[in-house]
Amino acid sequence: MKIIKSIEEARKFVYTNDIAVLAYLDLSTELGKLMYSVLKRLESVSRGILAYAVLDVSMTDGERPVITAFIKGRQVFEQSDCFGNFKKDYQALRIGLRETLSSWGINPPF
């Protein structure tokens, strides 16, 4: 999984991968670290079909993680916020991504 530091890098990532999952996380927080672990787990079962990256951002109090997915540069999925529980967040993100990609004719391996 790529760690991205700028919006320009994020744009390049989105447009150079057919299917891109981009997360906006503050990796200095517990919630950011939890969601990073969730994404790593999902990446491990994706068999290289989806490209994953994290844009490491500083979030102010109250801001929550945002996970987005793009197909050929077009945003098709967004999940804002999370449960703060690895199992629940993994299931919610897996199901959300699977259903979204399936509706675009893509069968993810999870």
Backbone torsions as a table, in degrees:
resi	resn	phi	psi	omega
1	MET	NA	133.8	179.7
2	LYS	-82.6	140.7	169.9
3	ILE	-105.0	121.2	-175.5
4	ILE	-108.5	142.0	-175.8
5	LYS	-111.6	-9.1	-177.6
6	SER	-139.6	159.4	177.2
7	ILE	-64.0	-36.8	179.2
8	GLU	-62.0	-42.8	176.1
9	GLU	-62.5	-39.2	179.3
10	ALA	-63.0	-44.7	178.0
11	ARG	-59.5	-45.8	-179.6
12	LYS	-60.9	-43.0	178.8
13	PHE	-59.8	-47.7	-178.0
14	VAL	-61.9	-42.0	-174.6
15	TYR	-85.6	-12.7	179.6
16	THR	-100.4	-1.7	177.9
17	ASN	-120.0	134.5	179.4
18	ASP	-60.1	-46.4	177.7
19	ILE	-126.2	115.0	-175.6
20	ALA	-122.7	134.1	172.9
21	VAL	-110.6	119.3	-178.0
22	LEU	-120.6	123.4	-179.7
23	ALA	-110.1	138.5	173.8
24	TYR	-102.9	104.4	-175.0
25	LEU	-131.2	148.8	169.3
26	ASP	-98.6	100.3	-173.9
27	LEU	-72.4	-2.6	176.8
28	SER	-89.4	-4.6	-179.7
29	THR	-105.5	159.3	177.9
30	GLU	-62.7	-40.2	179.8
31	LEU	-65.8	-40.4	177.1
32	GLY	-62.6	-41.9	178.9
33	LYS	-66.1	-39.3	178.5
34	LEU	-62.5	-48.0	-178.8
35	MET	-67.7	-31.2	174.9
36	TYR	-62.3	-42.6	177.5
37	SER	-63.1	-40.1	177.7
38	VAL	-61.4	-45.5	179.9
39	LEU	-65.8	-39.0	177.6
40	LYS	-61.1	-41.9	178.6
41	ARG	-63.4	-45.1	178.8
42	LEU	-63.8	-40.8	178.7
43	GLU	-61.2	-36.3	-177.6
44	SER	-66.4	-23.2	179.6
45	VAL	-105.7	3.8	-176.7
46	SER	-85.1	-10.5	177.3
47	ARG	53.9	33.0	176.4
48	GLY	76.2	3.2	-179.7
49	ILE	-72.9	-35.1	178.9
50	LEU	-111.5	140.2	174.8
51	ALA	-97.5	137.3	-176.4
52	TYR	-119.4	140.3	174.6
53	ALA	-149.9	154.1	176.6
54	VAL	-121.1	126.8	170.5
55	LEU	-92.1	110.3	-177.2
56	ASP	-78.4	109.8	-177.6
57	VAL	-122.9	149.3	173.3
58	SER	-85.1	124.1	-179.0
59	MET	-107.3	143.4	176.8
60	THR	-82.0	168.3	179.1
61	ASP	-54.5	134.6	178.0
62	GLY	92.9	-19.6	177.6
63	GLU	-75.1	143.6	-176.1
64	ARG	-119.6	162.0	178.1
65	PRO	-61.2	148.9	176.1
66	VAL	-129.7	129.1	177.8
67	ILE	-115.0	129.8	179.4
68	THR	-126.1	156.5	175.0
69	ALA	-133.1	143.6	-177.6
70	PHE	-129.9	141.6	171.7
71	ILE	-117.9	116.6	-178.4
72	LYS	49.1	45.0	175.7
73	GLY	84.9	-5.4	-178.8
74	ARG	-101.6	126.0	179.8
75	GLN	-71.2	127.2	-178.0
76	VAL	-122.1	-7.3	-175.0
77	PHE	-152.2	141.5	171.3
78	GLU	-147.8	131.4	174.5
79	GLN	-124.3	117.0	177.4
80	SER	-104.3	137.1	177.3
81	ASP	81.0	174.5	-179.8
82	CYS	-160.7	173.0	-178.8
83	PHE	-83.9	-26.4	-175.0
84	GLY	83.4	18.2	-179.6
85	ASN	-132.9	122.7	-173.2
86	PHE	-53.0	-51.8	-175.4
87	LYS	-61.9	-46.2	-179.2
88	LYS	-66.8	-42.5	-179.7
89	ASP	-67.1	-38.7	177.6
90	TYR	-62.1	-47.8	-179.5
91	GLN	-62.5	-46.0	-177.9
92	ALA	-62.6	-45.1	-178.9
93	LEU	-69.3	-42.1	179.3
94	ARG	-60.2	-48.4	-179.0
95	ILE	-66.2	-43.7	179.5
96	GLY	-60.7	-46.5	178.5
97	LEU	-66.4	-43.2	-179.3
98	ARG	-60.1	-47.4	-178.9
99	GLU	-65.0	-41.0	179.8
100	THR	-64.9	-49.3	-178.8
101	LEU	-64.7	-38.6	177.7
102	SER	-60.4	-37.1	179.6
103	SER	-68.1	-16.5	176.1
104	TRP	-99.8	9.8	177.9
105	GLY	80.6	17.2	179.3
106	ILE	-109.9	126.8	-179.9
107	ASN	-104.0	97.5	179.6
108	PRO	-70.5	152.8	-176.7
109	PRO	-82.2	25.7	178.4
110	PHE	-134.4	NA	NA
